Amino acid sequence: MLVTIERDGPVAIVTLNRPEAMNALSRALRAELAQAMREIARDGGVRCVVLTGAGERAFTAGLDLKELGSDTSNLGAANASGAEENPVKAIEQCPQPVIGAINGVAITGGFEVALACDILIASENARFADTHARVGIMPGWGLSQKLSRIIGIGRAKELSLSGNFLGAETALAWGLVNRVVAAANLVPIAKQLAHEIASADPAMVQAYKRLIDDGYARPFGEAMALEHATTSAANRKVSAEEVEARRLAVMERGRGQAG
């Protein structure tokens, strides 16, 4: 299997499983990843997802250039707008939060797969690169727009126009990833965070994720209006008893956290 799914209670661990080719996104792997994410999206028992790559060399090296070198007709399918064919769209449309555990290089299309995740945790081996300009293929999975919104337009242009690699520590300093951890601890730490997210009410988590994403895609004023309309409707349905019970649970959980 080119994509494996492992269950750890309410957490699904999805692994790109083509390490001999640096988990390159062949047409078959793209199809399996899109299918895996669609299946998870429909699974009410999954509350959070960890997405990673097999081995320590690569999260994914992006589109399989050897495959494209013999047949570029497959580029149209790669850029398909539907979640049935486009793995990035399938990740983006997944209602459960997706944590990207970046175990190695994430290059070009692989960088775009990483940016589709909600949260990124990088191993010390992680490196990011956008080589679209050098390969001669324009990005079709959102990299040209997402990256500048995350790290700033100047840094995004530096990366995308040079094709240079960005190391894990610099990615952390630039706000691209949430944290950098030892390679051996990457998936365990990602799973721990996934379980923490999974311990919250899943309907609330999914609604909040959707509100953040929908607002982020709009101008600030429209996003604030969206929040007001959404939360006014939702909060009217919350009872005082529910608030009190959850307040006590939050206080108890807080006592057990170091900070």
C-alpha positions in Angstrom: 0.0 0.0 0.0 1.3 3.5 -0.9 -0.7 5.0 2.0 -1.3 3.3 5.3 -3.8 4.2 8.0 -3.1 3.2 11.6 -5.7 3.8 14.4 -4.7 4.8 17.9 -8.1 5.2 19.5 -9.7 8.5 18.1 -6.5 9.4 16.3 -5.7 8.2 12.7 -2.0 8.1 11.6 -1.8 8.4 7.8 1.6 7.5 6.4 2.9 8.2 2.9 4.5 4.8 2.3 6.9 5.0 -0.7 10.2 5.6 1.1 12.3 4.1 -1.7 11.2 7.0 -3.9 11.3 9.6 -1.1 7.5 9.3 -0.9 7.1 11.0 -4.3 3.6 11.7 -5.3 3.0 9.4 -8.1 -0.5 9.3 -9.7 -1.3 6.2 -7.7 -0.1 7.6 -4.4 -2.1 10.8 -4.9 -5.2 8.8 -5.5 -4.6 6.6 -2.4 -4.0 9.7 -0.2 -7.1 11.5 -1.5 -9.1 8.3 -0.9 -7.7 7.8 2.6 -8.5 11.4 3.6 -12.1 11.1 2.3 -12.6 7.9 4.2 -11.3 9.5 7.4 -13.5 12.5 6.9 -16.6 10.2 6.9 -15.4 8.3 10.0 -17.1 9.7 13.1 -14.7 7.7 15.3 -11.7 9.7 14.1 -11.3 13.0 16.0 -7.8 14.0 14.8 -5.3 13.0 12.1 -1.5 12.8 12.0 0.0 12.8 8.5 3.6 11.8 8.0 6.0 10.0 5.6 7.7 6.7 5.9 11.4 6.8 6.7 13.5 9.8 7.8 14.6 11.2 4.5 11.3 12.6 3.1 7.9 13.6 4.1 7.3 13.7 0.4 9.6 14.9 -2.4 6.6 16.2 -4.3 5.2 15.1 -7.7 7.0 12.1 -9.2 9.2 13.9 -11.8 10.3 10.6 -13.3 6.6 9.8 -14.0 6.0 13.4 -15.3 9.1 13.2 -17.5 7.5 10.4 -19.5 3.9 11.7 -19.4 2.8 15.3 -18.5 -0.8 14.6 -19.4 -1.2 13.6 -15.7 -0.6 17.2 -14.6 -4.2 18.1 -15.2 -5.4 15.4 -12.8 -2.8 16.5 -10.3 -4.4 20.0 -10.3 -8.0 18.8 -10.2 -10.2 20.9 -8.0 -12.2 18.0 -6.4 -11.2 16.0 -3.4 -11.7 12.8 -5.4 -8.5 13.3 -7.3 -6.7 16.1 -5.5 -5.0 15.0 -2.2 -4.4 18.6 -1.0 -8.1 19.4 -1.5 -9.0 16.2 0.4 -6.8 17.2 3.3 -8.1 20.8 3.3 -11.7 19.5 3.3 -11.2 17.0 6.1 -13.4 18.2 9.0 -11.0 16.7 11.6 -7.8 18.7 12.5 -4.8 17.3 10.6 -1.3 17.5 12.1 1.5 17.3 9.7 4.5 15.4 11.2 7.2 16.5 8.8 9.9 13.8 9.1 12.2 14.9 6.2 12.1 17.0 3.1 8.9 18.5 1.9 9.6 19.7 -1.7 7.4 21.6 -4.1 4.2 19.5 -4.3 5.2 17.9 -1.0 5.5 21.4 0.5 1.9 22.0 -0.7 0.7 18.8 1.0 2.4 20.1 4.2 0.7 23.5 3.9 -2.7 21.7 3.6 -2.3 20.5 7.2 -3.7 22.6 10.1 -0.7 22.3 12.4 2.9 21.4 11.5 5.5 19.7 13.7 8.9 19.2 12.2 11.7 16.8 13.0 15.3 18.1 13.1 15.6 16.4 9.7 12.8 18.4 8.1 13.6 20.8 5.2 11.3 22.7 2.9 11.8 23.8 -0.7 9.6 25.3 -3.5 11.3 24.3 -6.8 8.4 25.2 -9.1 10.4 28.0 -10.7 13.3 25.6 -11.4 11.2 22.7 -12.6 9.1 25.0 -14.8 5.7 24.0 -13.5 3.4 26.5 -11.8 2.0 25.5 -8.4 -1.6 24.3 -8.5 -2.2 23.3 -4.9 -2.1 26.8 -3.2 1.6 27.3 -2.4 1.8 30.6 -4.2 -0.9 32.1 -2.0 -0.6 30.2 1.3 3.1 30.6 1.9 3.1 34.4 1.8 0.2 34.5 4.3 2.1 32.3 6.7 5.7 33.6 6.6 5.3 37.0 4.9 5.5 38.0 1.2 9.2 38.8 1.2 10.3 35.5 2.7 7.9 33.6 0.5 9.3 35.2 -2.6 12.8 34.4 -1.4 12.0 30.7 -1.1 9.9 30.4 -4.2 12.0 32.4 -6.6 15.3 30.9 -5.5 14.3 27.3 -4.9 16.5 27.2 -1.9 16.0 24.9 1.0 14.7 26.0 4.4 15.9 24.1 7.4 13.8 23.1 10.4 15.1 25.7 12.8 14.7 28.6 10.4 11.2 27.2 9.5 10.4 27.5 13.2 11.8 31.0 13.5 9.8 32.1 10.5 6.5 30.7 11.9 6.1 28.0 9.3 6.1 25.1 11.9 4.9 25.1 15.5 7.9 23.3 16.9 11.0 21.2 16.0 11.6 17.9 17.8 14.1 15.0 17.6 13.3 12.6 14.8 12.6 9.7 17.2 10.1 11.8 19.0 8.2 13.3 16.1 5.3 10.9 15.7 4.9 10.3 19.4 4.7 14.1 20.1 2.3 14.6 17.1 0.1 11.8 18.4 0.2 13.3 21.9 -1.1 16.6 20.6 -3.7 14.8 18.5 -5.0 13.0 21.6 -5.2 16.3 23.4 -7.3 17.7 20.6 -9.3 14.5 20.4 -10.2 14.9 24.1 -12.3 18.0 23.4 -15.9 17.9 22.1 -15.5 16.8 18.4 -18.4 18.8 17.1 -17.0 22.0 18.8 -13.5 21.3 17.5 -14.7 20.8 13.9 -16.9 23.9 14.0 -14.1 26.0 15.4 -11.7 24.8 12.8 -14.2 25.6 10.1 -14.7 29.1 11.5 -11.0 29.8 11.6 -10.5 28.6 8.1 -13.5 30.4 6.7 -12.5 33.6 8.4 -8.8 33.3 7.3 -10.0 33.2 3.7 -11.8 36.5 4.0 -10.7 40.2 4.5 -10.5 41.0 8.2 -13.7 43.0 8.4 -15.7 40.2 6.8 -14.1 37.6 9.0 -15.1 39.5 12.1 -18.7 39.7 10.8 -18.6 36.0 10.1 -17.5 35.3 13.6 -20.2 37.5 15.1 -22.9 35.8 13.0 -21.7 32.3 13.6 -21.0 32.5 17.3 -24.2 34.5 18.1 -26.2 31.6 16.6 -24.2 28.9 18.2 -23.9 30.4 21.7 -27.6 30.9 22.0 -28.0 27.1 22.1 -25.6 26.6 25.1 -27.2 26.1 28.5 -25.8 27.4 31.8 -25.5 23.8 33.0 -23.3 22.9 30.1 -21.0 25.9 30.7 -20.7 25.1 34.4 -19.8 21.5 33.8 -17.3 22.3 31.2 -15.8 25.1 33.3 -15.1 22.7 36.1 -13.5 20.2 33.6 -11.3 23.0 32.2 -10.2 24.0 35.7 -9.4 20.3 36.6 -7.4 19.8 33.3 -5.5 23.1 33.9 -4.3 21.9 37.3 -2.7 18.9 35.6 -0.8 20.9 33.0 2.6 22.4 33.7 2.2 25.3 31.2 
